[in-house]
């Protein structure tokens, strides 16, 4: 059993192995607190996320279980790496908190938005994001919650996706609740409750890329109804075939709204929002706009797939088979975290995930 000690980080007590020292707060969310620390074993700073009583209700338990399972399963350079997983508990009876040790990155993508980037940096960030998404999709995982705040970067422009709490299996033909995904990046088929596939994540990437280019949110809806209205006002009302796929009540609402032609791509992405200092830049600008138009298609069947996006000339200059075609992780079986089971059982499942983690497996990271 590791030698643990307790220290305060902000308003939160961390009880952690002595190998982790010099804790500094990084941020907090609904389910956890994150800090950086010096790892004396690895000889580098890492990030530690404390999940506080993750089994206090069914929603928290499912999210924590899913996050632990997926982080243990996925191993790709563009997806955040799990370095260690532990609890100070000696038994399931005194099990309360879970600690996740991850790679430490410099900032999330929000910090990049508003900074003038050249085409090489923009296309490289986009390429890495697509590689990470393809790897998740190869395991049957749709992220569903891609947004600038859960994409992290380093000063060398390396990028990683994090936070799997909302990921779901791609082969499930179910309807989503409208509030699950951060609304600004939510695909149209999700907003109106259609069945969806992996390329909901491509829409999110298109919105994120548009935000990097423009410096502002492309579709800033106040709520999910306003989000749909923003989509149609800015990108145009979709063809009638789209509405035929909707449930009657949703279809009635959507068809009752004014029809919009939408803004032109040149209006949304004028040349002056891109670096255009040379003929080569002008050519790359045209390619960037072309890729944006292919990602931001309201009709899902017209939207590019992740493979098509990776082969687009704007990002294909970075194509490396070891990154873009990395061996897929095992397919994740979501059956368990789809079920309604007692909290005591969730606690047992989460405890088993923690104590079964083999740190040596990830020592090569």
C-alpha positions in Angstrom: 0.0 0.0 0.0 1.4 3.4 -1.0 2.3 5.9 1.7 -0.4 8.5 1.6 -0.5 12.1 3.0 -3.2 14.7 3.1 -2.8 18.3 1.8 -5.2 21.1 1.0 -5.6 22.5 -2.6 -7.8 25.5 -2.6 -10.9 24.4 -0.7 -10.3 20.7 -1.3 -8.4 18.1 0.7 -6.3 15.7 -1.4 -5.1 12.4 0.1 -2.5 11.1 -2.3 0.8 9.0 -2.4 3.9 10.9 -1.3 5.4 10.6 -4.8 3.1 13.5 -5.7 4.3 16.8 -4.2 3.9 20.6 -4.8 0.2 20.6 -5.7 -1.1 23.7 -7.5 -4.8 24.2 -8.3 -5.8 24.1 -12.0 -9.6 24.2 -12.0 -12.8 22.4 -10.9 -16.0 21.2 -12.4 -19.3 19.6 -11.3 -17.7 16.3 -10.4 -14.1 17.0 -9.6 -11.1 19.3 -8.7 -7.9 19.3 -10.8 -4.4 20.3 -9.7 -0.9 19.9 -11.1 1.8 18.1 -9.1 5.4 17.1 -9.3 5.7 13.3 -9.7 9.0 12.2 -8.2 8.8 8.8 -9.9 8.3 10.1 -13.4 10.4 13.2 -12.8 7.8 15.6 -14.4 4.7 17.5 -13.5 1.4 15.8 -14.0 -2.3 16.6 -13.5 -4.4 15.0 -10.7 -8.2 15.0 -10.9 -10.1 14.2 -7.7 -13.6 12.8 -8.2 -15.5 13.5 -5.0 -17.8 10.6 -4.0 -18.5 9.7 -7.7 -21.3 7.3 -6.6 -23.4 9.8 -4.7 -26.1 9.6 -7.4 -26.7 7.6 -10.5 -25.8 10.3 -13.0 -22.4 10.9 -11.3 -21.7 7.2 -11.0 -22.4 6.5 -14.7 -20.2 9.4 -15.8 -17.4 8.3 -13.5 -17.6 4.7 -14.5 -17.6 5.6 -18.2 -14.7 8.0 -17.8 -12.6 5.4 -16.0 -13.4 2.6 -18.4 -12.6 4.7 -21.5 -9.4 6.2 -20.1 -8.1 2.8 -19.2 -9.0 1.5 -22.7 -7.8 4.2 -25.1 -4.1 4.8 -25.9 -3.5 7.4 -28.6 -1.2 10.4 -28.7 -4.1 12.8 -29.3 -6.2 11.5 -26.4 -5.3 12.4 -22.9 -3.3 9.6 -21.3 -4.1 7.9 -18.0 -0.9 7.6 -15.9 -2.3 6.4 -12.6 -5.6 5.7 -10.9 -5.9 5.3 -7.1 -7.9 5.8 -3.9 -6.7 6.1 -0.4 -9.4 3.7 0.7 -8.3 0.4 2.3 -11.6 -1.3 1.5 -14.9 -0.7 -0.3 -16.4 0.3 3.1 -14.2 3.4 3.4 -14.1 4.0 -0.4 -15.2 7.6 -1.2 -12.9 9.4 -3.6 -11.1 8.5 -6.8 -8.0 10.2 -8.1 -7.1 10.2 -11.8 -3.5 11.0 -12.8 -3.1 12.4 -16.3 -0.6 14.0 -18.6 -0.3 17.8 -17.9 -1.0 20.1 -20.8 -0.3 23.9 -21.0 -3.8 25.2 -21.7 -7.2 24.3 -23.2 -8.2 25.4 -26.7 -10.1 28.4 -25.3 -6.7 30.1 -24.8 -5.9 29.7 -28.5 -9.1 31.3 -29.8 -8.4 34.9 -30.5 -4.7 34.4 -31.1 -3.6 34.9 -34.7 -2.4 31.5 -36.0 -0.8 30.8 -39.3 -2.3 28.1 -41.6 0.3 25.5 -40.6 -0.6 25.7 -36.9 -4.4 25.8 -37.6 -4.2 22.8 -39.9 -2.0 20.9 -37.5 -4.3 21.4 -34.6 -7.2 20.3 -36.8 -5.3 17.2 -38.0 -4.6 16.1 -34.5 -8.2 16.6 -33.4 -9.4 14.5 -36.3 -6.8 11.8 -35.5 -8.0 11.6 -31.9 -11.7 11.5 -32.9 -11.0 8.7 -35.5 -9.3 6.7 -32.8 -12.3 7.0 -30.5 -14.7 6.2 -33.4 -12.7 3.1 -34.2 -13.7 1.8 -30.7 -17.3 2.6 -31.4 -17.2 5.7 -29.2 -18.8 9.0 -30.1 -17.5 11.8 -27.9 -20.6 14.0 -28.1 -19.2 16.8 -26.0 -16.3 18.2 -28.1 -15.7 21.9 -27.3 -12.7 24.1 -26.8 -12.7 23.6 -23.0 -12.1 19.9 -23.2 -9.4 20.0 -25.9 -6.0 20.7 -24.4 -2.8 21.9 -26.1 0.9 22.5 -25.4 3.1 25.3 -26.5 4.6 23.0 -29.2 1.1 22.8 -30.7 0.5 19.2 -29.7 -3.2 18.5 -28.9 -5.2 16.0 -26.9 -8.9 15.3 -26.3 -10.1 14.8 -22.8 -13.2 14.2 -20.8 -15.2 11.1 -21.8 -18.1 11.5 -19.4 -20.7 11.9 -22.2 -19.2 9.5 -24.8 -21.7 6.9 -26.0 -21.6 3.9 -28.3 -22.0 4.7 -32.0 -24.1 1.6 -32.8 -27.0 2.6 -30.6 -30.0 4.0 -32.5 -31.4 6.1 -29.6 -32.6 9.6 -29.2 -30.6 12.1 -27.2 -31.8 14.6 -24.7 -31.4 18.1 -26.0 -29.3 19.2 -23.0 -26.5 16.7 -23.1 -24.0 18.4 -25.4 -22.8 22.0 -25.0 -25.2 23.8 -27.2 -22.9 25.9 -29.4 -21.2 22.8 -30.8 -24.3 20.6 -31.0 -25.0 19.0 -34.4 -28.4 19.8 -35.9 -29.6 16.2 -35.9 -28.9 16.1 -32.1 -30.8 19.4 -31.5 -34.0 18.0 -33.2 -33.8 14.5 -31.7 -32.9 12.5 -34.8 -30.9 9.3 -34.7 -27.2 10.2 -35.2 -23.9 8.7 -36.1 -20.2 9.4 -35.5 -20.2 12.5 -37.7 -22.0 14.5 -35.0 -18.4 15.0 -33.8 -17.3 16.3 -37.2 -20.0 19.1 -36.9 -18.5 20.0 -33.5 -15.0 20.1 -35.0 -16.3 22.4 -37.8 -17.8 24.8 -35.1 -14.5 24.7 -33.2 -12.4 25.4 -36.3 -14.7 28.2 -37.3 -14.3 29.7 -33.8 -10.5 29.5 -34.1 -10.6 31.2 -37.5 -13.2 33.9 -36.7 -12.3 34.5 -33.0 -15.9 34.2 -32.0 -18.6 31.5 -31.5 -20.2 30.7 -34.9 -23.6 29.6 -33.5 -24.2 31.1 -30.0 -27.7 29.8 -29.2 -29.3 30.8 -25.9 -31.1 27.5 -25.5 -31.7 24.5 -27.7 -34.6 26.0 -29.6 -32.6 29.2 -30.2 -29.6 27.0 -31.2 -31.7 25.4 -34.0 -32.9 28.9 -35.1 -29.3 30.1 -35.2 -28.3 27.1 -37.4 -31.0 27.8 -39.9 -30.6 31.6 -39.9 -26.8 31.4 -40.4 -26.4 28.2 -42.5 -29.8 28.1 -44.2 -33.0 26.0 -43.8 -32.3 22.4 -44.7 -34.2 20.7 -47.6 -37.6 19.0 -47.0 -36.0 15.5 -46.8 -34.4 16.6 -43.5 -37.7 17.4 -41.9 -39.2 14.0 -43.0 -36.9 12.3 -40.5 -38.2 14.2 -37.5 -40.8 13.2 -34.9 -44.2 14.8 -35.7 -44.2 17.5 -33.0 -40.6 18.5 -33.7 -41.3 18.5 -37.5 -44.3 20.7 -37.0 -42.2 23.3 -35.0 -39.3 23.3 -37.5 -41.6 23.6 -40.5 -43.5 26.5 -38.9 -40.4 28.6 -38.7 -39.5 31.1 -41.4 -37.3 29.7 -44.2 -33.8 31.1 -44.4 -31.3 31.2 -47.2 -28.4 31.5 -44.8 -25.2 33.5 -45.2 -22.8 32.7 -47.9 -19.5 30.9 -47.0 -17.6 34.0 -48.1 -19.6 36.1 -45.7 -19.1 33.7 -42.8 -15.4 33.2 -43.6 -14.0 36.3 -45.4 -10.4 36.3 -46.5 -9.4 38.8 -43.8 -10.1 36.3 -41.0 -7.3 34.1 -42.4 -3.6 34.7 -42.8 -3.2 35.9 -46.4 0.4 37.2 -46.7 1.3 35.2 -49.8 -0.1 33.2 -52.7 0.4 30.1 -50.8 -1.6 31.5 -47.9 -4.4 32.4 -50.3 -4.5 28.9 -51.6 -4.6 27.4 -48.1 -7.4 29.8 -47.2 -9.5 28.4 -50.1 -8.8 24.9 -48.8 -9.7 25.8 -45.3 -13.1 27.3 -46.3 -13.7 24.3 -48.5 -13.2 21.9 -45.5 -15.4 24.1 -43.3 -18.2 23.9 -45.8 -17.9 20.1 -45.8 -18.0 19.9 -42.0 -20.8 22.3 -41.5 -23.5 20.5 -43.5 -26.8 20.4 -41.7 -27.9 17.2 -43.5 -25.7 14.5 -41.9 -25.4 12.4 -45.0 -23.8 15.4 -46.8 -21.3 16.0 -44.1 -17.7 14.6 -44.4 -16.6 11.6 -42.4 -13.5 11.7 -40.2 -11.6 9.7 -42.8 -12.7 12.1 -45.6 -11.7 15.1 -43.5 -8.2 13.6 -42.8 -7.7 13.2 -46.5 -8.7 16.7 -47.3 -5.7 18.7 -48.7 -5.9 21.3 -45.9 -4.9 18.7 -43.3 -3.5 15.8 -45.3 -0.1 17.4 -45.4 0.3 16.1 -41.9 -1.0 12.6 -42.6 1.0 10.0 -40.7 -0.5 6.4 -40.8 0.9 5.7 -37.3 -1.3 8.6 -36.0 -4.3 8.6 -38.3 -4.5 4.8 -38.7 -3.3 3.8 -35.2 -4.6 0.3 -34.1 -8.1 0.7 -32.6 -8.7 0.1 -29.0 -11.0 -2.8 -28.1 -14.7 -2.1 -28.7 -16.3 -0.7 -25.6 -19.5 -2.5 -24.4 -21.8 0.3 -23.2 -24.5 -2.2 -22.0 -23.6 -1.8 -18.3 -23.6 1.9 -18.1 -26.9 2.1 -20.0 -28.6 0.1 -17.2 -30.3 1.4 -14.1 -28.6 -0.3 -11.2 -28.5 0.4 -7.4 -25.9 3.0 -6.2 -24.2 0.3 -4.0 -23.6 -1.7 -7.2 -22.1 1.4 -8.9 -19.8 1.9 -6.0 -18.6 -1.7 -6.2 -18.0 -1.4 -10.0 -16.1 1.9 -9.7 -14.0 0.5 -6.8 -13.2 -2.6 -8.9 -12.1 -0.3 -11.8 -9.7 1.6 -9.4 -8.1 -1.4 -7.7 -7.7 -3.3 -11.0 -5.7 -0.5 -12.6 -2.2 -1.7 -13.5 0.1 1.3 -13.5 2.9 -0.6 -15.1 0.8 -1.0 -18.3 0.9 2.8 -18.8 4.5 3.3 -17.7 5.6 3.5 -21.3 3.5 6.6 -21.9 
